[in-house]
Amino acid sequence: MKSNPEPVFNLSGKKILLLPVILLISSLMFTSHAQSTKAAGKRTKAIRTLIVGGGSSHDFDKWYKQADAETLRKDGLASVRYTDNTDSIAYYLPDVDVLYLTNNQPIKDPLVRKAIMDFVGAGKGLVMGHAALWYNWRDWPEYNQQLVSGGSRGHDPYGSFHVNVTNTKHPVTKGVTPKFSLQDELYYYQQDNSGPGVEVLATASADGSDKVYPSVFVVNHGQSRVVGIALGHDEASHQLPAYQTLLRNAVKWAAKK
């Protein structure tokens, strides 16, 4: 008996050649895969972000290593690495798009300090959160002068205050509620006139006080996109949608995406 050259499937007594059907299905699957691959190729790559934490007076692991990292990873916006070993910063920087400094612990190694300055000078993004906007390092004045363009030496006791977005059209404040309140430390950020200067995007003020301080700002660095966010002491900030939007916007803008 002569064997069939192609596999067949019998349906109600009718023979159906399977090979053409298999080829058709394979063709459709390949086309679908190719289209998916092509679409995936158009997607923006995750922003490689290094978060640096560690120091005193804050739970860096809970609110930066965990909460902020989760906020940035959402929907594939960023791939995040966290370290509280400041000596390792220079090692990671070659593979980083945005450096997110949140620490108030010392950065002692001169080579690491230089690596940070070179990173920003080369046009890579820098975001500085809460504790990193303090005057932390007397032996590294260039940090506050050139990168923060100022800093804070004091703050109100932990409590409620208001944030007013003064520039709603900037990419960092896009989608952020124009006015909101929260429990946090109201930092007394002041500009350094010898620095590059800043553009204030949001201010903070407490009830019954006529003092208004920059709370979110961008530094006029020239080579790089640099953002400062003074909010961020604990859960009241990190779990707040306005804060999360600011952080995601800041990283995206600093990465020039």
N, C-alpha and C positions, 0 to 999 in steps of 0.2 A: 504494500500500500504506500502510495506517495504521501509523504508528510507535508503539512502545510508550511510554506516558507515564512509565514508570519503568524504570531499568536492570534487566536480568535476567541470571541466570546459569543455564546449562543443565547439569543433572547427571543423567546416565543418561536423557536424553530428557525430563526433567521441568524445567519452568521455575520458577525460584525468584525471587521479587521481591527485589531487592537493597536498595531504599530502606528498607523496614522494618528489615532487618538492620543497615544502616548506622546508622540512628537508634538502634537498640537498643545497638549497640556504643558509639556516641558517648555515650549516656546513662550506660552503665556506666563509661566512662572519666571522665566528668565527676563522677559520684558518688564514684569512687575518689579523684580529685584533690581533691574537696571535703573528703572524710574525711581525707586526708593533710594538707591545709592546716589543717584544724581541729585535728588532732593536733599539728601543728607549732606552732600558736598556743599550745598549752598548755605547750610546752617552756620551761624557764627560759632567759632570755637570757644570753648570755655576759657574764661579769663584766669590765667594762672596767678593766684593770689597767695602771698605769704603774710600770715598774721603773726606779729611778734608781741607776746604778752609777758607777764611776770612783774613782780614787784610787791608793793604794800598797799593796804587799804582797799583793795578790790578783789573780787573773786574772778580772776582772769580765766581760769579753766572753765567755769560755768558760763560766763557771759560772753567771752570772746572765742575760746577754743571750741565751745559747743554751740551756744546760741547764735553768735554772729556767723560762724562757719556754716551753720545750717541755713541761715537767711541767705547767704551768698550762693550756696550750692543749689538752692531751689530753682527748678526749671532749667538746670544746667547752665546758669549764668557764669559760675566760676568753679574752678577746681581749687581747693583750699588746702594749704599746709599750715600748721601752727607750730611755733616753737617758742619756748621760754628760755632757750639757751642763746643769748645774744651773740656769743662767739661763732655761732653757726650761720649767721645771717649772710655773710659774704659767700659762703659755700652755696647757698640756695639761690642767690640773686641772679645768676646767669640764666636760670630757667623760670624767671618770674616776670609777669607783666605789670603787676601792681603790688607795691609794698604797703601793708597796712600796719602801722605802728600804733600800739595801744599801751605799751609798757611804761612804767616809771622806774624800773630797775636800771642800773647803770649799763651803758654800752662803753666798756673800758678800752677795748682793743682799738688802737689807732688805725689799723688796717680795715677793721669793720666800719669804723666811722668814715673812712675814705671811700670804701665800697658803696656806702649809702649815698654819699654826696655825688659820687661818679654815676651811680644808677640814675639818680634824679637829673643830673647834668646831661645824661645821654638821652633824656626825653621820656624815660619810663615813669609810670604813674605812682604817686604817693598819696595815701590817705592817712591822716593822723587822728586818732580817737581819744577823747577824754583825757586820761592820765598823761598821754604823750604830748598834750598841749601845755603842760606845766613847765615851769623853769626847773627841770630836774637835774641838770648837769652843769655846774659852775665851770668845770674844766673843759666844756665843749660849747662855748657861746655861739659858735657858727650854726649849730643846730637851730636854736631859737631865732637867731638873727636872719639866716638865709632861708630856712625851710618853713618855720612857723611864722616868721615875720612878726614876732612878739611872743606872747604867752601869758600864763596866769600864775600869780603868786598867792592867790587867795580865792575863797568861794563862800557863798552863804551856807549856813547849816543845811543839812539835807532837808528838803521840804518842797512844797509846791511852788511852781512858777509858770510863767506863760512864755511861749515861743511864737514869734510873729515872723512869718516868711516875708521878707522885704523885696525879694526878686523872684516872682513866681514863674518867670519865663526861662530861667536858667535850667539846663538839663539836670543839674543836681537836685533841684527842688520840684521837678516835674511830677505831678500827681500827688504832691504832699499837701495835706490840709493847711490852708493859709494861716490859721491860728489854732494852737492846741496847748493844753496844759499837761503837766506831768510832775511826778516826784523825782527829784534828782539833786545834784549839787550844781548850783548856778555859778559857773566859773567866771572870774573877773578877767577875762581875756583883754589885754591891751596891746595895741600895735607898737612895734619898734620902728621909730622913724628912720633908722638907718637900714632897715630891711627893705625888701622889694615892694612891700605894701600888699593889701588884700582887698578883695571885693566881698563885702558882707552880703550874704544871702538870707540870713535869718538872725534875729536878735532875741535875747532873753531878758525878762524883767519880772520882778516880784511884786505882789500886791503891796500898795502903800509905799513903794519906792520909785523915785524918779530916775534911778540909775538903769541904764540900758547897756547891755554888753553883747558883742558879737557871739553868736552861738554856732552858726554854720557859715563858712567862708571859703573862698578860693584864694590862693596866694598867687600874686603876679610874678611867677618864677621866671618865665621867659622860655626856658627849654622844656619844661615839663608841666603836667597838670597836677596841681597839688591842692588837696582838700582838707580842711579842718572841721571836725565835728566835736563840739565840746560836751555834748550829751553822752551818757553811757555809764552811770555809776552802778546800776543794778537792774533787776527785772523790770522796773517801771519804765525804763528806757528801752531795753533790748526786746521786750515783748510788745512794744508799741508799734502799730502799723506805720505811723509817720516816720519813726526812727528807722525801721526796716527799709522803707522806701528810700529814705535819704542815703542809707548805707549802700544799697544796691545801685542807686543812681551814681553815687560818688565813685564807686569802683568801676562802673561802666564808663563814666566820663573820663576818669583818670587813665583808663586803658585806651582811650580814643576810639571807643566802639560806637 
